[in-house]
Amino acid sequence: MSGLVVRGVGHGYGTGSGRVEVLHDVTLDVSPGEVVALLGPSGSGKTTVCHLAAGFEEPQRGTVQVDGRPPYGAADWSLVAVVPQQHGLVDGLGVEDNVLLPTYRSERAPVSFADLAAALDLGPFAHRRVGETSLGEQQRVAVARGLVLAPRVLVLDEPTGHQDDDRAELVTAALVAAARAGTAVLVASHDPRVQRVADRVLRLDEGRLADG
């Protein structure tokens, strides 16, 4: 099955009496063309699901596949792109260079920076280095970077946390547009503005998954 497939995943940190189990038998799918919101309070395991889906970590139990293969070690943003909570931008580079970073190792034609700047209101600060921008502006730059290669799977962790209502609407509209163009979009969030645009809502509670 194409898109993101998570099957029976359990994951935790630490050893012995200090071990903490974060995820318990998590199974989910995100198909191309679909926005799935993963909701839950802080500490519920949303970020761990994102890390596993993006290939930052390997699951200790169960499997994670993106378009039929494990994502870890791939480092291919046309396959799976990620927008982490801390954004992961390069302070010394300008806004446009940060957005276009994934294109430097790709033979695919990117989505144009001009189109992303218009969609996410990057124009007013596009000439700056990202270290000279606000957290909300940096968050939208990170979203644009995730979209620039039209990835097969896009994983986002709290992508609207620093946005006012108008700009949150720009972010969610961009995610819906990406999905309609064929990307499988998984958004971890506790934001009802994300929930409203999702095709499906899943909820994590103490590492266990339930339909929303």
Secondary structure as GFF3:
##gff-version 3
##sequence-region A 1 212
A	DSSP	beta_strand	4	13	.	.	.	ID=ss1
A	DSSP	three_ten_helix	16	18	.	.	.	ID=ss2
A	DSSP	beta_strand	20	30	.	.	.	ID=ss3
A	DSSP	beta_strand	35	39	.	.	.	ID=ss4
A	DSSP	alpha_helix	46	54	.	.	.	ID=ss5
A	DSSP	beta_strand	61	66	.	.	.	ID=ss6
A	DSSP	beta_strand	80	83	.	.	.	ID=ss7
A	DSSP	alpha_helix	95	100	.	.	.	ID=ss8
A	DSSP	three_ten_helix	101	105	.	.	.	ID=ss9
A	DSSP	alpha_helix	113	120	.	.	.	ID=ss10
A	DSSP	three_ten_helix	123	125	.	.	.	ID=ss11
A	DSSP	three_ten_helix	130	132	.	.	.	ID=ss12
A	DSSP	alpha_helix	135	147	.	.	.	ID=ss13
A	DSSP	beta_strand	153	157	.	.	.	ID=ss14
A	DSSP	alpha_helix	165	180	.	.	.	ID=ss15
A	DSSP	beta_strand	184	189	.	.	.	ID=ss16
A	DSSP	alpha_helix	192	197	.	.	.	ID=ss17
A	DSSP	beta_strand	200	205	.	.	.	ID=ss18
A	DSSP	beta_strand	208	211	.	.	.	ID=ss19
###
